[in-house]
């Protein structure tokens, strides 16, 4: 059991309760978990740009776009393979439903969601206001 699996199944249940049943429930829940990982990845890319003297954004928009979208696609493909392929969904759902410590996993899942959003927001705030020194100036 890990926080990705728990968040995946809980988002699946909440989405199905709000929207109803459709054919893409498990894929949409996987995209939510992949989005959280993408927020961490994009925050790291933004901090890396900040630490190298803010050269990536103004001068190389194509490279920045490739880094952002390429990483997101890779993260999505990995999560799709591990969470949606074959009988993985049913196996994960069974594992989450049999978990005795649901309060612990709910808390960890909420902390994971909030920390992903906060980390990305902090990286953007620091980058836009140029609050970080350039450790590796080019």
N, C-alpha and C positions, 0 to 999 in steps of 0.2 A: 504494500500500500504506500502511496506517496501523495503529495499534495496535488499533483496534476490529475491523477486518477479521481480523487475525491472531488475536486473542482469541476472536472469534466462531467461526472455523473450528476452532481448537484445542479449545475447549469442546465444540463439536459432535462432534469425534472422540472425546474422552474420555467424553462422555455416551453415545455410541453403543456404545463398548467396554464400559462398565459396565452400562448398562441394556439394551442391545440396540436393535434397530430398532423404531421406532414412527412414527406419522404426524406427530408434532409435534417432531421433532428440531431442525429449523432454527429454529422459533419459540421453543423452550425455550432454545436457544443465544443467540438474539437477546435474550430476557428477561434472561439473565445479563449481557450487555453493557449493557443498559439499566439494570439494577440498579446497576452500578458508576457510571454517570453520575448516577443518582438519589442515590447516597450523596454524591457531590460536591455536588449541588444541595441536598440536605437539610442538609448541613454549612454551606453558604453561608447558607441560611435561618436556621439555628440561630445562626450568628455574627451575622447581621444583627439578630436578636432580642436578642442579648447586647449589641451595640453601641448599641441604642436603649433600653436600660434594662430589659430583661426584661419588656416589657409584652405581648408577643404571646401567650405561653403562659398566664399566669394569667387574663387578662381576656377573651381572644378565642379560645376553643377552636375555634369554627366557622371563623374566618379562618385559623387555623393549619392546620386540617385541609384546608381548600380549597387553601391554598398547597402543602402537602405532596402531597396526592393529585392536584391539578390539574397540578402540574409533572411528577409521575411519569407521568401519562397522556399528556401532551404528549411527553415524552421517549420513551415506549414507541411512540407513533404515528410519530414521526420515524424511530426505529430500524427499526420494522417496514417503513416505506416504503422506506428506503434499503438494508436488508439482506435482506429477505424477498420483496419483490414481484417478480413476473415471473421473469426468468432471472438476477436479481442473485445468488442463492446460488451457482449454478454458475459464474458469472463470478468471484465472489470466491474460491471454492474453487480454481479454476484459477490465479488470481493468487497465492494463498498457496502452493500446491504448487510453482509455478515460481520462487518467491523463493529466491535463492542464499544469503542471509544469515539463515538460520533461527535461529542462536544469538543474534544481535542482537535479532531480533523476539521471541524467547522471553524474553529478559531484560527488554525493554521491556514486554512483556505482564505479566510477574510484577510489575515495579515499578508498573505502572498499577493492578493489582489490590490490591497492598499499600498504595499511597498512597491509594486510594479508601477503604479500610477504616480506615486510620489517620487520615485527615482527618475522617471522620465521627465516629470515636471521640473524637478530640481536641475536636471541636466540642461533643459531648455532655458530655464531662468538664468543659470550661470553662463550659458553660451551667449544669450542675447545681450546680457548686461556686461559681458566680458569680465567676469569676476575672477576667473582662474588665470594664474600666471602661465606663461608659455615655458614649459620645462625643456622642450626640444625645439628651439626656434630654427626655422629654415630660412 
